[in-house]
C-alpha cells in the first residue's frame, strides 16, 4: 500500500482550504490540523491549544454558512473568541 503516505498528504487540511471541508473531514485530519494550529498558536496563549481549536472549529463550522470562509478565517475567529473570553475574565 504505497498510497498511504501520499494520500495522507493530499487530504491534509490547510489554512487556505475552504471551511466547508471541515465537517466532511475525517477525525484524523481534524486532529492533525488542530495539533498543527495548536502548536503554533499556543505561543500566543497557552489556552490556544489543540483541544480548544477542536472544540471551537466544530462550533464555528456548525453555527452558520461557511461556504465563503477559509480554514484560516475560522482559526482567526477562534483566536478572537478566546481573546474576548480572556478579556471578560479580567
C-alpha positions, 0 to 999 in steps of 0.5 A: 500500500504505497498510497498511504503516505501520499494520500495522507498528504493530499487530504491534509487540511490547510489554512487556505482550504475552504471551511466547508471541508471541515465537517466532511473531514475525517477525525484524523485530519481534524486532529492533525490540523488542530495539533498543527494550529495548536502548536503554533498558536499556543505561543500566543496563549497557552489556552490556544491549544489543540483541544480548544481549536477542536472544540471551537472549529466544530462550533464555528463550522456548525453555527452558520454558512461557511461556504465563503470562509477559509480554514484560516478565517475560522482559526482567526475567529477562534483566536478572537473568541478566546481573546474576548473570553480572556478579556471578560475574565479580567 
